[in-house]
Amino acid sequence: CCTVPGCRASRFIEVHHIEHRADGGDRRPENLTSLCGGHHQAHHPGTLRITGSAADLRFEFLAASLTG
């Protein structure tokens, strides 16, 4: 299931690296979480901020990015 609070999606789930691999994140379980496609797409352009580790994640929805 998607780990975003209130999301009930259980299909089309994607593995997400909390610290992105491009920024040095690895594949340790504490750096991974599951997101539905919609929340994963919201995260990468900056609309959904995900912080913490897999055991203690924090989610923050931000205004749509004004750049680009």
N, CA, C and O atoms as a CHARMM CRD file, in Angstrom:
* protein
*
  272
    1    1 CYS  N      0.82900  -1.18900   0.00000 PROA 1      0.00000
    2    1 CYS  CA     0.00000   0.00000   0.00000 PROA 1      0.00000
    3    1 CYS  C      0.87300   1.25200   0.00000 PROA 1      0.00000
    4    1 CYS  O      2.03100   1.22100   0.41500 PROA 1      0.00000
    5    2 CYS  N      0.30900   2.31900  -0.46000 PROA 2      0.00000
    6    2 CYS  CA     0.98300   3.61600  -0.42400 PROA 2      0.00000
    7    2 CYS  C      1.11600   4.05700   1.03800 PROA 2      0.00000
    8    2 CYS  O      0.17300   3.91400   1.81600 PROA 2      0.00000
    9    3 THR  N      2.26700   4.58600   1.40800 PROA 3      0.00000
   10    3 THR  CA     2.51500   4.97400   2.79800 PROA 3      0.00000
   11    3 THR  C      2.09400   6.41400   3.12200 PROA 3      0.00000
   12    3 THR  O      2.24200   6.84500   4.26500 PROA 3      0.00000
   13    4 VAL  N      1.57900   7.15800   2.15200 PROA 4      0.00000
   14    4 VAL  CA     1.11400   8.52100   2.41900 PROA 4      0.00000
   15    4 VAL  C     -0.16500   8.42500   3.25700 PROA 4      0.00000
   16    4 VAL  O     -1.10800   7.73700   2.86700 PROA 4      0.00000
   17    5 PRO  N     -0.20000   9.11000   4.40400 PROA 5      0.00000
   18    5 PRO  CA    -1.38200   9.04700   5.26600 PROA 5      0.00000
   19    5 PRO  C     -2.66900   9.38400   4.51300 PROA 5      0.00000
   20    5 PRO  O     -2.73800  10.37400   3.78500 PROA 5      0.00000
   21    6 GLY  N     -3.66700   8.55400   4.70000 PROA 6      0.00000
   22    6 GLY  CA    -4.96100   8.75900   4.07000 PROA 6      0.00000
   23    6 GLY  C     -5.09300   8.14000   2.69400 PROA 6      0.00000
   24    6 GLY  O     -6.20800   8.01500   2.18800 PROA 6      0.00000
   25    7 CYS  N     -3.99100   7.74800   2.07300 PROA 7      0.00000
   26    7 CYS  CA    -4.05800   7.12900   0.74600 PROA 7      0.00000
   27    7 CYS  C     -4.39100   5.65200   0.91700 PROA 7      0.00000
   28    7 CYS  O     -3.77100   4.95700   1.72200 PROA 7      0.00000
   29    8 ARG  N     -5.35700   5.18700   0.16800 PROA 8      0.00000
   30    8 ARG  CA    -5.77400   3.79400   0.26900 PROA 8      0.00000
   31    8 ARG  C     -5.33300   2.97300  -0.93800 PROA 8      0.00000
   32    8 ARG  O     -5.75000   1.82400  -1.08600 PROA 8      0.00000
   33    9 ALA  N     -4.49900   3.54300  -1.79900 PROA 9      0.00000
   34    9 ALA  CA    -4.07200   2.84000  -3.00700 PROA 9      0.00000
   35    9 ALA  C     -3.27800   1.58900  -2.65300 PROA 9      0.00000
   36    9 ALA  O     -2.39300   1.61200  -1.79700 PROA 9      0.00000
   37   10 SER  N     -3.61100   0.51800  -3.32400 PROA 10     0.00000
   38   10 SER  CA    -2.88000  -0.72800  -3.12400 PROA 10     0.00000
   39   10 SER  C     -2.46800  -1.35300  -4.45700 PROA 10     0.00000
   40   10 SER  O     -1.92000  -2.45600  -4.48700 PROA 10     0.00000
   41   11 ARG  N     -2.73000  -0.65300  -5.54800 PROA 11     0.00000
   42   11 ARG  CA    -2.32000  -1.10400  -6.87800 PROA 11     0.00000
   43   11 ARG  C     -1.39000  -0.06600  -7.47800 PROA 11     0.00000
   44   11 ARG  O     -1.42300   1.10800  -7.10900 PROA 11     0.00000
   45   12 PHE  N     -0.56500  -0.51600  -8.40600 PROA 12     0.00000
   46   12 PHE  CA     0.39300   0.38200  -9.08100 PROA 12     0.00000
   47   12 PHE  C      1.31400   1.06400  -8.06900 PROA 12     0.00000
   48   12 PHE  O      1.57100   2.26500  -8.14700 PROA 12     0.00000
   49   13 ILE  N      1.80300   0.26800  -7.12000 PROA 13     0.00000
   50   13 ILE  CA     2.69000   0.76100  -6.06900 PROA 13     0.00000
   51   13 ILE  C      4.13400   0.72700  -6.57300 PROA 13     0.00000
   52   13 ILE  O      4.55800  -0.23200  -7.21800 PROA 13     0.00000
   53   14 GLU  N      4.87300   1.78500  -6.26900 PROA 14     0.00000
   54   14 GLU  CA     6.26100   1.91800  -6.70600 PROA 14     0.00000
   55   14 GLU  C      7.17300   2.05800  -5.48800 PROA 14     0.00000
   56   14 GLU  O      6.77900   2.63500  -4.47400 PROA 14     0.00000
   57   15 VAL  N      8.38200   1.53200  -5.59200 PROA 15     0.00000
   58   15 VAL  CA     9.37000   1.68700  -4.52800 PROA 15     0.00000
   59   15 VAL  C     10.01000   3.06300  -4.68500 PROA 15     0.00000
   60   15 VAL  O     10.41600   3.44700  -5.78200 PROA 15     0.00000
   61   16 HSD  N     10.09400   3.79100  -3.59500 PROA 16     0.00000
   62   16 HSD  CA    10.67500   5.13300  -3.60800 PROA 16     0.00000
   63   16 HSD  C     11.86700   5.18200  -2.66100 PROA 16     0.00000
   64   16 HSD  O     11.78800   4.69800  -1.53200 PROA 16     0.00000
   65   17 HSD  N     12.97500   5.76900  -3.12100 PROA 17     0.00000
   66   17 HSD  CA    14.14500   6.00900  -2.28200 PROA 17     0.00000
   67   17 HSD  C     13.93800   7.33800  -1.55800 PROA 17     0.00000
   68   17 HSD  O     13.81700   8.37800  -2.20700 PROA 17     0.00000
   69   18 ILE  N     13.89600   7.32100  -0.25200 PROA 18     0.00000
   70   18 ILE  CA    13.64900   8.53300   0.52400 PROA 18     0.00000
   71   18 ILE  C     14.77300   9.53700   0.27200 PROA 18     0.00000
   72   18 ILE  O     14.51100  10.69300  -0.05800 PROA 18     0.00000
   73   19 GLU  N     16.02700   9.09700   0.42800 PROA 19     0.00000
   74   19 GLU  CA    17.15200   9.89300  -0.04400 PROA 19     0.00000
   75   19 GLU  C     17.44700   9.37600  -1.44000 PROA 19     0.00000
   76   19 GLU  O     17.85300   8.22600  -1.60700 PROA 19     0.00000
   77   20 HSD  N     17.24500  10.21600  -2.43800 PROA 20     0.00000
   78   20 HSD  CA    17.35900   9.77600  -3.83000 PROA 20     0.00000
   79   20 HSD  C     18.73600   9.19000  -4.10300 PROA 20     0.00000
   80   20 HSD  O     19.73400   9.63200  -3.53400 PROA 20     0.00000
   81   21 ARG  N     18.78000   8.20800  -4.96400 PROA 21     0.00000
   82   21 ARG  CA    20.04600   7.56200  -5.30900 PROA 21     0.00000
   83   21 ARG  C     21.02800   8.56900  -5.90400 PROA 21     0.00000
   84   21 ARG  O     22.23100   8.46800  -5.66400 PROA 21     0.00000
   85   22 ALA  N     20.54000   9.52500  -6.66700 PROA 22     0.00000
   86   22 ALA  CA    21.41100  10.55200  -7.25700 PROA 22     0.00000
   87   22 ALA  C     22.07300  11.41800  -6.18500 PROA 22     0.00000
   88   22 ALA  O     23.10800  12.03800  -6.43000 PROA 22     0.00000
   89   23 ASP  N     21.46300  11.45400  -4.98800 PROA 23     0.00000
   90   23 ASP  CA    22.00500  12.23300  -3.87400 PROA 23     0.00000
   91   23 ASP  C     22.75500  11.35700  -2.87500 PROA 23     0.00000
   92   23 ASP  O     23.06700  11.80400  -1.77100 PROA 23     0.00000
   93   24 GLY  N     23.04400  10.12000  -3.25300 PROA 24     0.00000
   94   24 GLY  CA    23.79900   9.22800  -2.38100 PROA 24     0.00000
   95   24 GLY  C     22.96600   8.22400  -1.61400 PROA 24     0.00000
   96   24 GLY  O     23.50900   7.45400  -0.82200 PROA 24     0.00000
   97   25 GLY  N     21.65900   8.21600  -1.82900 PROA 25     0.00000
   98   25 GLY  CA    20.79800   7.25500  -1.14900 PROA 25     0.00000
   99   25 GLY  C     21.07600   5.83600  -1.61400 PROA 25     0.00000
  100   25 GLY  O     21.51300   5.61500  -2.74300 PROA 25     0.00000
  101   26 ASP  N     20.82300   4.89200  -0.74800 PROA 26     0.00000
  102   26 ASP  CA    21.08500   3.50100  -1.08500 PROA 26     0.00000
  103   26 ASP  C     19.80900   2.68200  -0.99900 PROA 26     0.00000
  104   26 ASP  O     18.71400   3.23300  -0.88400 PROA 26     0.00000
  105   27 ARG  N     19.95300   1.37100  -1.05400 PROA 27     0.00000
  106   27 ARG  CA    18.79100   0.46900  -1.07800 PROA 27     0.00000
  107   27 ARG  C     18.52200  -0.17700   0.27500 PROA 27     0.00000
  108   27 ARG  O     17.84100  -1.20000   0.34500 PROA 27     0.00000
  109   28 ARG  N     19.04300   0.40200   1.34300 PROA 28     0.00000
  110   28 ARG  CA    18.74900  -0.13500   2.67200 PROA 28     0.00000
  111   28 ARG  C     17.25600   0.03100   2.95300 PROA 28     0.00000
  112   28 ARG  O     16.65700   1.01900   2.53000 PROA 28     0.00000
  113   29 PRO  N     16.65600  -0.91400   3.65600 PROA 29     0.00000
  114   29 PRO  CA    15.20400  -0.83100   3.92400 PROA 29     0.00000
  115   29 PRO  C     14.76600   0.48200   4.56400 PROA 29     0.00000
  116   29 PRO  O     13.67300   0.96800   4.27500 PROA 29     0.00000
  117   30 GLU  N     15.59400   1.06200   5.42400 PROA 30     0.00000
  118   30 GLU  CA    15.19400   2.31400   6.07400 PROA 30     0.00000
  119   30 GLU  C     15.19300   3.50300   5.12200 PROA 30     0.00000
  120   30 GLU  O     14.71900   4.58100   5.48100 PROA 30     0.00000
  121   31 ASN  N     15.72000   3.31800   3.90600 PROA 31     0.00000
  122   31 ASN  CA    15.70500   4.38000   2.89400 PROA 31     0.00000
  123   31 ASN  C     14.63800   4.13700   1.82500 PROA 31     0.00000
  124   31 ASN  O     14.58500   4.86200   0.83200 PROA 31     0.00000
  125   32 LEU  N     13.80500   3.14400   2.01500 PROA 32     0.00000
  126   32 LEU  CA    12.79300   2.80800   1.01400 PROA 32     0.00000
  127   32 LEU  C     11.39700   2.91700   1.59800 PROA 32     0.00000
  128   32 LEU  O     11.17500   2.64300   2.77700 PROA 32     0.00000
  129   33 THR  N     10.46400   3.32100   0.75400 PROA 33     0.00000
  130   33 THR  CA     9.05100   3.30500   1.11600 PROA 33     0.00000
  131   33 THR  C      8.25400   3.00800  -0.14200 PROA 33     0.00000
  132   33 THR  O      8.80200   3.01100  -1.24500 PROA 33     0.00000
  133   34 SER  N      6.98500   2.75700   0.01600 PROA 34     0.00000
  134   34 SER  CA     6.13300   2.46800  -1.13900 PROA 34     0.00000
  135   34 SER  C      5.15700   3.62000  -1.34300 PROA 34     0.00000
  136   34 SER  O      4.54200   4.11900  -0.40100 PROA 34     0.00000
  137   35 LEU  N      5.03800   4.02200  -2.59800 PROA 35     0.00000
  138   35 LEU  CA     4.13700   5.11100  -2.97200 PROA 35     0.00000
  139   35 LEU  C      3.29800   4.68400  -4.15400 PROA 35     0.00000
  140   35 LEU  O      3.75700   3.92800  -5.01100 PROA 35     0.00000
  141   36 CYS  N      2.06300   5.16800  -4.20300 PROA 36     0.00000
  142   36 CYS  CA     1.25900   4.95500  -5.39800 PROA 36     0.00000
  143   36 CYS  C      1.83900   5.84700  -6.50200 PROA 36     0.00000
  144   36 CYS  O      2.60500   6.76900  -6.22000 PROA 36     0.00000
  145   37 GLY  N      1.48200   5.57500  -7.72200 PROA 37     0.00000
  146   37 GLY  CA     2.00800   6.34900  -8.84500 PROA 37     0.00000
  147   37 GLY  C      1.73500   7.84000  -8.71500 PROA 37     0.00000
  148   37 GLY  O      2.59900   8.65700  -9.03100 PROA 37     0.00000
  149   38 GLY  N      0.54600   8.20300  -8.25500 PROA 38     0.00000
  150   38 GLY  CA     0.18800   9.61800  -8.12500 PROA 38     0.00000
  151   38 GLY  C      1.03200  10.35200  -7.10500 PROA 38     0.00000
  152   38 GLY  O      1.48600  11.46800  -7.35800 PROA 38     0.00000
  153   39 HSD  N      1.24800   9.73000  -5.94500 PROA 39     0.00000
  154   39 HSD  CA     2.07200  10.38000  -4.93300 PROA 39     0.00000
  155   39 HSD  C      3.54600  10.37900  -5.32900 PROA 39     0.00000
  156   39 HSD  O      4.27400  11.31300  -4.99300 PROA 39     0.00000
  157   40 HSD  N      3.98900   9.35400  -6.03000 PROA 40     0.00000
  158   40 HSD  CA     5.37500   9.33500  -6.50400 PROA 40     0.00000
  159   40 HSD  C      5.58700  10.45700  -7.51200 PROA 40     0.00000
  160   40 HSD  O      6.61100  11.14000  -7.47600 PROA 40     0.00000
  161   41 GLN  N      4.63500  10.64900  -8.40300 PROA 41     0.00000
  162   41 GLN  CA     4.72800  11.73800  -9.39000 PROA 41     0.00000
  163   41 GLN  C      4.64500  13.10300  -8.71400 PROA 41     0.00000
  164   41 GLN  O      5.25400  14.05800  -9.19700 PROA 41     0.00000
  165   42 ALA  N      3.91800  13.22000  -7.62400 PROA 42     0.00000
  166   42 ALA  CA     3.83000  14.49300  -6.90400 PROA 42     0.00000
  167   42 ALA  C      5.13500  14.80900  -6.18200 PROA 42     0.00000
  168   42 ALA  O      5.49100  15.97700  -6.02500 PROA 42     0.00000
  169   43 HSD  N      5.84100  13.78800  -5.74800 PROA 43     0.00000
  170   43 HSD  CA     7.07100  14.00800  -4.98700 PROA 43     0.00000
  171   43 HSD  C      8.20200  14.56100  -5.85300 PROA 43     0.00000
  172   43 HSD  O      8.83600  15.54600  -5.47400 PROA 43     0.00000
  173   44 HSD  N      8.45900  13.96500  -6.97400 PROA 44     0.00000
  174   44 HSD  CA     9.64800  14.32000  -7.74600 PROA 44     0.00000
  175   44 HSD  C      9.67400  15.77000  -8.24100 PROA 44     0.00000
  176   44 HSD  O     10.75900  16.35200  -8.26300 PROA 44     0.00000
  177   45 PRO  N      8.56700  16.39000  -8.63600 PROA 45     0.00000
  178   45 PRO  CA     8.64400  17.81100  -9.00300 PROA 45     0.00000
  179   45 PRO  C      8.58800  18.74500  -7.79000 PROA 45     0.00000
  180   45 PRO  O      8.71400  19.95800  -7.95300 PROA 45     0.00000
  181   46 GLY  N      8.40400  18.21500  -6.58600 PROA 46     0.00000
  182   46 GLY  CA     8.45300  19.03600  -5.38500 PROA 46     0.00000
  183   46 GLY  C      7.12100  19.37400  -4.75800 PROA 46     0.00000
  184   46 GLY  O      7.07600  20.21400  -3.85900 PROA 46     0.00000
  185   47 THR  N      6.04200  18.76600  -5.18600 PROA 47     0.00000
  186   47 THR  CA     4.73200  19.04400  -4.61000 PROA 47     0.00000
  187   47 THR  C      4.50600  18.29300  -3.29800 PROA 47     0.00000
  188   47 THR  O      3.72300  18.73400  -2.45700 PROA 47     0.00000
  189   48 LEU  N      5.18700  17.16200  -3.12100 PROA 48     0.00000
  190   48 LEU  CA     5.08500  16.35600  -1.91200 PROA 48     0.00000
  191   48 LEU  C      6.48800  16.13800  -1.36200 PROA 48     0.00000
  192   48 LEU  O      7.32200  15.51200  -2.01600 PROA 48     0.00000
  193   49 ARG  N      6.75200  16.65000  -0.16500 PROA 49     0.00000
  194   49 ARG  CA     8.05600  16.46100   0.47900 PROA 49     0.00000
  195   49 ARG  C      7.95300  15.26500   1.42200 PROA 49     0.00000
  196   49 ARG  O      7.01300  15.15700   2.20900 PROA 49     0.00000
  197   50 ILE  N      8.93600  14.37000   1.32700 PROA 50     0.00000
  198   50 ILE  CA     8.98600  13.19000   2.18200 PROA 50     0.00000
  199   50 ILE  C     10.31700  13.22700   2.91600 PROA 50     0.00000
  200   50 ILE  O     11.37400  13.26100   2.28600 PROA 50     0.00000
  201   51 THR  N     10.27000  13.22200   4.25700 PROA 51     0.00000
  202   51 THR  CA    11.48100  13.24500   5.05900 PROA 51     0.00000
  203   51 THR  C     11.40900  12.18000   6.13300 PROA 51     0.00000
  204   51 THR  O     10.34600  11.61500   6.38900 PROA 51     0.00000
  205   52 GLY  N     12.53600  11.91000   6.75700 PROA 52     0.00000
  206   52 GLY  CA    12.62400  10.91200   7.81100 PROA 52     0.00000
  207   52 GLY  C     13.17100   9.61100   7.27000 PROA 52     0.00000
  208   52 GLY  O     13.78700   9.57500   6.20500 PROA 52     0.00000
  209   53 SER  N     12.94300   8.54800   8.01000 PROA 53     0.00000
  210   53 SER  CA    13.34100   7.21300   7.56900 PROA 53     0.00000
  211   53 SER  C     12.09100   6.35900   7.50100 PROA 53     0.00000
  212   53 SER  O     11.02800   6.76900   7.96700 PROA 53     0.00000
  213   54 ALA  N     12.21200   5.17900   6.92600 PROA 54     0.00000
  214   54 ALA  CA    11.03500   4.34100   6.67900 PROA 54     0.00000
  215   54 ALA  C     10.21400   4.09800   7.94900 PROA 54     0.00000
  216   54 ALA  O      8.99400   3.95300   7.87300 PROA 54     0.00000
  217   55 ALA  N     10.85800   4.05200   9.09600 PROA 55     0.00000
  218   55 ALA  CA    10.13100   3.81600  10.34600 PROA 55     0.00000
  219   55 ALA  C      9.42100   5.06800  10.86600 PROA 55     0.00000
  220   55 ALA  O      8.51800   4.96200  11.69600 PROA 55     0.00000
  221   56 ASP  N      9.81300   6.23300  10.39500 PROA 56     0.00000
  222   56 ASP  CA     9.25800   7.49000  10.90700 PROA 56     0.00000
  223   56 ASP  C      9.22800   8.53600   9.79400 PROA 56     0.00000
  224   56 ASP  O     10.00100   9.49400   9.81000 PROA 56     0.00000
  225   57 LEU  N      8.33600   8.34600   8.83600 PROA 57     0.00000
  226   57 LEU  CA     8.24300   9.25700   7.69200 PROA 57     0.00000
  227   57 LEU  C      7.36200  10.45500   8.00100 PROA 57     0.00000
  228   57 LEU  O      6.39800  10.36400   8.76100 PROA 57     0.00000
  229   58 ARG  N      7.71500  11.57200   7.39800 PROA 58     0.00000
  230   58 ARG  CA     6.89600  12.77800   7.48100 PROA 58     0.00000
  231   58 ARG  C      6.58200  13.22200   6.05500 PROA 58     0.00000
  232   58 ARG  O      7.45700  13.23400   5.18900 PROA 58     0.00000
  233   59 PHE  N      5.33700  13.58000   5.82500 PROA 59     0.00000
  234   59 PHE  CA     4.85700  13.98300   4.50200 PROA 59     0.00000
  235   59 PHE  C      4.34900  15.40700   4.59200 PROA 59     0.00000
  236   59 PHE  O      3.62200  15.75700   5.52200 PROA 59     0.00000
  237   60 GLU  N      4.73100  16.22800   3.62900 PROA 60     0.00000
  238   60 GLU  CA     4.28900  17.62000   3.60300 PROA 60     0.00000
  239   60 GLU  C      3.91700  17.97300   2.16300 PROA 60     0.00000
  240   60 GLU  O      4.74500  17.89300   1.25500 PROA 60     0.00000
  241   61 PHE  N      2.66100  18.36200   1.97400 PROA 61     0.00000
  242   61 PHE  CA     2.20900  18.79800   0.65900 PROA 61     0.00000
  243   61 PHE  C      2.51600  20.27600   0.50900 PROA 61     0.00000
  244   61 PHE  O      2.17500  21.08100   1.37600 PROA 61     0.00000
  245   62 LEU  N      3.15900  20.63000  -0.59000 PROA 62     0.00000
  246   62 LEU  CA     3.57900  22.00100  -0.86200 PROA 62     0.00000
  247   62 LEU  C      2.81400  22.55300  -2.05100 PROA 62     0.00000
  248   62 LEU  O      2.23300  21.79900  -2.83200 PROA 62     0.00000
  249   63 ALA  N      2.81600  23.85700  -2.18300 PROA 63     0.00000
  250   63 ALA  CA     2.20600  24.47400  -3.36300 PROA 63     0.00000
  251   63 ALA  C      2.95000  23.99400  -4.59600 PROA 63     0.00000
  252   63 ALA  O      4.13200  23.65800  -4.51700 PROA 63     0.00000
  253   64 ALA  N      2.28500  23.96000  -5.71200 PROA 64     0.00000
  254   64 ALA  CA     2.90400  23.54800  -6.96000 PROA 64     0.00000
  255   64 ALA  C      4.14900  24.38700  -7.21400 PROA 64     0.00000
  256   64 ALA  O      4.16800  25.59200  -6.96500 PROA 64     0.00000
  257   65 SER  N      5.16800  23.73800  -7.70600 PROA 65     0.00000
  258   65 SER  CA     6.42800  24.42500  -7.98100 PROA 65     0.00000
  259   65 SER  C      6.20700  25.54000  -9.00000 PROA 65     0.00000
  260   65 SER  O      5.51200  25.34600  -9.99800 PROA 65     0.00000
  261   66 LEU  N      6.79500  26.69600  -8.74800 PROA 66     0.00000
  262   66 LEU  CA     6.66000  27.83400  -9.65300 PROA 66     0.00000
  263   66 LEU  C      7.82000  27.91000 -10.63600 PROA 66     0.00000
  264   66 LEU  O      7.85200  28.79300 -11.49300 PROA 66     0.00000
  265   67 THR  N      8.76900  26.99400 -10.51900 PROA 67     0.00000
  266   67 THR  CA     9.91200  26.99500 -11.43500 PROA 67     0.00000
  267   67 THR  C      9.65900  26.05300 -12.57400 PROA 67     0.00000
  268   67 THR  O      8.90800  25.08500 -12.44800 PROA 67     0.00000
  269   68 GLY  N     10.28000  26.33600 -13.67400 PROA 68     0.00000
  270   68 GLY  CA    10.24700  25.45200 -14.83900 PROA 68     0.00000
  271   68 GLY  C      8.96000  25.43200 -15.49200 PROA 68     0.00000
  272   68 GLY  O      8.78500  24.73100 -16.48900 PROA 68     0.00000
